[in-house]
Amino acid sequence: MSKNNRKRAVEDGYLNWIKRMGSSPHSQFDKEENKVKICLNITVDKKRKFGDYFTIQKAVDSVPIVNHCRVVIHVYPGLYREKIDIPPTKAYISLVGAGADKTIIEWSDTAEQMGPSGRPLGTFGSATIAINSEYFIAKNITFKNKAPLPPSGALGKQAVALRISADAAAFIGCKFIGAQDTLYDHIGRHYFKECYIEGSVDFIFGDGLSLYDGCHLHAITNSYGALTAQKRESMLEETGFSFINCKVTGSGALYLGRAWGTFSRVVFAYTYMDKIITPKGWYNWGDKNREMYVLKS
């Protein structure tokens, strides 16, 4: 299969998945039309040679408020040290890098750091990039939180690389680099295709309804850690993390997940796992009652 045909197949797979997830069994989500046809291309070049803008946030800010068409922001190679926020009014944004090893966005906030209000940022506010708009797509780009690796269980050291808090997002060929709480899969339906996700404790966490397809999950702890922390709180919620054809590698002793929510739901299928997974496999977050409800496979 040619590169272009493979790219089209991946995008078609994402659109079909969104359509399926928007059907009757998942009707709590509003049904919207995705915007595939591109109406605007924007370029970002930190070297200020070729781009329309030299920071990614400036490019995002230039997108019209209450956007109704697909805007593609092409990001030239480089290390972009900036904290980025994409607000709810700017839907249908695609962020396209020159390659995950070439286009890197990084910041270093942690939950305990003080924000502009004079109060700690918290885990929610620590994200290098926060996405609050629907139908976001990212391709071939690295999202990094470069805060140092903390001891397992340290307080206030959560350091999110990316937070996705909106419906119908896709990440293709991306990297998410961090330690504690790397990827905040907060709320909404999300599709991760052939991504690399690195961390130590709860490095994929949240209450999303998300599919991880062909991803590489890498632990960097030398003591103990946990891959997931899923926060499904009710039997009526249809959320959960599904991992298929993935690979789990790394160091230390790793739980596949911790039951952050009373009804946490995580499924691994056709996934290779290094010999770092603890024999128990799962941790009940210190509450044995959660073992009555948690769905795990």
Secondary structure, DSSP 8 states (H G I E B T S, - for coil): --HHHHHHHHHHHHHHHHHHHTSGGGTTS-------SEEEEEEE-TTSSS-SBSSHHHHHHHS-SS--SEEEEEE-SEEEE--EEE-TT--SEEEE-S-TTTEEEEE---TTSB-TTSSB-HHHHT-SEEE-SSS-EEES-EEEE------TT-TT----SEEE-SSSEEEES-EEE-STT-EEE-SSEEEEES-EEEESEEEEEES-EEEEES-EEEEEEEEEEEEEEE----TT---EEEEES-EEEEEEEEEEEEE-STT-EEEEES-EE-TTB-TT-EE-TT-GGGGGT-EE-
